[in-house]
Amino acid sequence: MNPEPVVLLLGWRDEPVDGVKDYCERLREAGPARGLSFELVTVHWAEKGWRDALDELREAAAAWRDRWVFLQFTTLAWSRRGFPLRAPRVLDVLRQCDARPGVVFHDFSPFPGKGVVGKAREYCHLRVLRQLYALSDLAIFTVPIDKMSWLPPHNEKAVFIPVGANFPEEMPAIRADSPKVKTVAVYGITGGYQALIEVADIGAVLKRVCNSVGAIRLLLFGRGSREAEPSLRSELAGVNLEIESLGLLSPIEVQQALARADVLLFVRGQISSRRGSAIAGIACGLPIVCYAGPETAWPITEAGILAVPLGDREALAGALATVLSDNEMRGTLAERSRKTHEKYLSWAPIAGRFAEELHSRDKVSAEGKVVAADATTRI
């Protein structure tokens, strides 16, 4: 049997790296083994303007009758200034062409705003989210459904499927050594004002850890790491700590860097199933010391995480010191991460969840057409 064709619609590419496109690429690689053939198509609204881009989409969608087509939604992929009001028009075009529209919500809540513009943007985001959900036949979220307060009470078409790590599935070899100087990885620093908070978190935590367990190595890489490096070095001046800064890395290089670490320190807000940098650590079999919050739920809680309340730097430092100094605990947490990745967060089970949801809805749709045809015959 030939794989079922499914289209993944991408918007404006994020720079310098695009996690959503990487997500689609990994899904495409895993699809055939689960009976799905994913095709990546870009809507070039930013380059061609919305009118020409939608005309081009309409022409392509003429060949997508009864085919699933999933818009990959992030706010900035469909808007230059954070007002993605035209994104629902993409689903209108798909419906007009008798395709089966779906949405993968990589962003699923409004960006909080202050002032008149911020509040208007927040209102716009919520409106667009609700419109996209209403126009879709299937809505896929990367965190559990009960975390979405804006969904209607009857939300049967909403489905939770976590993201996977954006690098090849081959697992790194299990580390047999236990070096005296342990390595703490930090993968990515958020930009803007949030970077100041994260640098202060990392600095406060590592100062205390070095005082209690001795010298450690900090392995810093990913988006925003180069920009944050000077302030982080200033924050950690005089601390018994070596900083190795690698900047932006390819997916394979990310995997190789994480394989060198003993633990991943995650301070980019709360850990959740949509955080690709945290999933990468789990995929590499690392213990993760992190903040918890409302989004911290299954299956992330099955992995080897040691989570503390959001913003509690003292507790975060204590957790990191414990993991670094307790070899047995570190090994146990690492094994939990590896098993959780294999069972829930690798691309094979993720593609399998897509296949289950699509096939179940295809079956319902086919049965509905048979019933309708029988009724017409009787008439």
Secondary structure in CASP SS format (residue, H / E / C, confidence):
PFRMAT SS
TARGET T0000
AUTHOR 0000-0000-0000
METHOD secondary structure of the structure
MODEL  1
M C 1.00
N C 1.00
P C 1.00
E E 1.00
P E 1.00
V E 1.00
V E 1.00
L E 1.00
L E 1.00
L E 1.00
G C 1.00
W C 1.00
R C 1.00
D C 1.00
E C 1.00
P C 1.00
V C 1.00
D C 1.00
G H 1.00
V H 1.00
K H 1.00
D H 1.00
Y H 1.00
C H 1.00
E H 1.00
R H 1.00
L H 1.00
R H 1.00
E H 1.00
A H 1.00
G C 1.00
P H 1.00
A H 1.00
R H 1.00
G C 1.00
L E 1.00
S E 1.00
F E 1.00
E E 1.00
L E 1.00
V E 1.00
T E 1.00
V C 1.00
H C 1.00
W H 1.00
A H 1.00
E H 1.00
K H 1.00
G C 1.00
W H 1.00
R H 1.00
D H 1.00
A H 1.00
L H 1.00
D H 1.00
E H 1.00
L H 1.00
R H 1.00
E H 1.00
A H 1.00
A H 1.00
A C 1.00
A C 1.00
W C 1.00
R C 1.00
D C 1.00
R C 1.00
W E 1.00
V E 1.00
F E 1.00
L E 1.00
Q E 1.00
F E 1.00
T C 1.00
T H 1.00
L H 1.00
A H 1.00
W H 1.00
S C 1.00
R C 1.00
R C 1.00
G C 1.00
F C 1.00
P C 1.00
L C 1.00
R C 1.00
A H 1.00
P H 1.00
R H 1.00
V H 1.00
L H 1.00
D H 1.00
V H 1.00
L H 1.00
R H 1.00
Q H 1.00
C C 1.00
D C 1.00
A C 1.00
R E 1.00
P E 1.00
G E 1.00
V E 1.00
V E 1.00
F E 1.00
H C 1.00
D C 1.00
F C 1.00
S C 1.00
P C 1.00
F C 1.00
P C 1.00
G C 1.00
K C 1.00
G H 1.00
V H 1.00
V H 1.00
G H 1.00
K H 1.00
A H 1.00
R H 1.00
E H 1.00
Y H 1.00
C H 1.00
H H 1.00
L H 1.00
R H 1.00
V H 1.00
L H 1.00
R H 1.00
Q H 1.00
L H 1.00
Y H 1.00
A H 1.00
L H 1.00
S C 1.00
D C 1.00
L E 1.00
A E 1.00
I E 1.00
F E 1.00
T C 1.00
V C 1.00
P C 1.00
I H 1.00
D H 1.00
K H 1.00
M C 1.00
S C 1.00
W C 1.00
L C 1.00
P C 1.00
P C 1.00
H C 1.00
N C 1.00
E C 1.00
K C 1.00
A E 1.00
V E 1.00
F E 1.00
I C 1.00
P C 1.00
V C 1.00
G C 1.00
A C 1.00
N C 1.00
F C 1.00
P C 1.00
E C 1.00
E C 1.00
M C 1.00
P C 1.00
A C 1.00
I C 1.00
R C 1.00
A C 1.00
D C 1.00
S C 1.00
P C 1.00
K C 1.00
V C 1.00
K E 1.00
T E 1.00
V E 1.00
A E 1.00
V E 1.00
Y E 1.00
G C 1.00
I C 1.00
T C 1.00
G C 1.00
G C 1.00
Y H 1.00
Q H 1.00
A H 1.00
L H 1.00
I H 1.00
E H 1.00
V H 1.00
A H 1.00
D H 1.00
I H 1.00
G H 1.00
A H 1.00
V H 1.00
L H 1.00
K H 1.00
R H 1.00
V H 1.00
C H 1.00
N H 1.00
S H 1.00
V H 1.00
G C 1.00
A C 1.00
I E 1.00
R E 1.00
L E 1.00
L E 1.00
L E 1.00
F E 1.00
G C 1.00
R C 1.00
G C 1.00
S H 1.00
R H 1.00
E H 1.00
A H 1.00
E H 1.00
P H 1.00
S H 1.00
L H 1.00
R H 1.00
S H 1.00
E H 1.00
L C 1.00
A C 1.00
G C 1.00
V C 1.00
N C 1.00
L E 1.00
E E 1.00
I E 1.00
E E 1.00
S E 1.00
L E 1.00
G E 1.00
L C 1.00
L C 1.00
S C 1.00
P H 1.00
I H 1.00
E H 1.00
V H 1.00
Q H 1.00
Q H 1.00
A H 1.00
L H 1.00
A H 1.00
R C 1.00
A C 1.00
D C 1.00
V E 1.00
L E 1.00
L E 1.00
F E 1.00
V E 1.00
R E 1.00
G E 1.00
Q E 1.00
I C 1.00
S C 1.00
S C 1.00
R C 1.00
R C 1.00
G H 1.00
S H 1.00
A H 1.00
I H 1.00
A H 1.00
G H 1.00
I H 1.00
A H 1.00
C C 1.00
G C 1.00
L C 1.00
P C 1.00
I E 1.00
V E 1.00
C E 1.00
Y E 1.00
A E 1.00
G C 1.00
P C 1.00
E C 1.00
T C 1.00
A C 1.00
W C 1.00
P C 1.00
I H 1.00
T H 1.00
E H 1.00
A C 1.00
G C 1.00
I E 1.00
L E 1.00
A E 1.00
V E 1.00
P E 1.00
L C 1.00
G C 1.00
D C 1.00
R H 1.00
E H 1.00
A H 1.00
L H 1.00
A H 1.00
G H 1.00
A H 1.00
L H 1.00
A H 1.00
T H 1.00
V H 1.00
L H 1.00
S H 1.00
D C 1.00
N H 1.00
E H 1.00
M H 1.00
R H 1.00
G H 1.00
T H 1.00
L H 1.00
A H 1.00
E H 1.00
R H 1.00
S H 1.00
R H 1.00
K H 1.00
T H 1.00
H H 1.00
E H 1.00
K H 1.00
Y H 1.00
L H 1.00
S C 1.00
W H 1.00
A H 1.00
P H 1.00
I H 1.00
A H 1.00
G H 1.00
R H 1.00
F H 1.00
A H 1.00
E H 1.00
E H 1.00
L H 1.00
H H 1.00
S H 1.00
R H 1.00
D H 1.00
K H 1.00
V H 1.00
S H 1.00
A H 1.00
E H 1.00
G H 1.00
K H 1.00
V H 1.00
V H 1.00
A H 1.00
A H 1.00
D H 1.00
A H 1.00
T H 1.00
T H 1.00
R H 1.00
I C 1.00
END
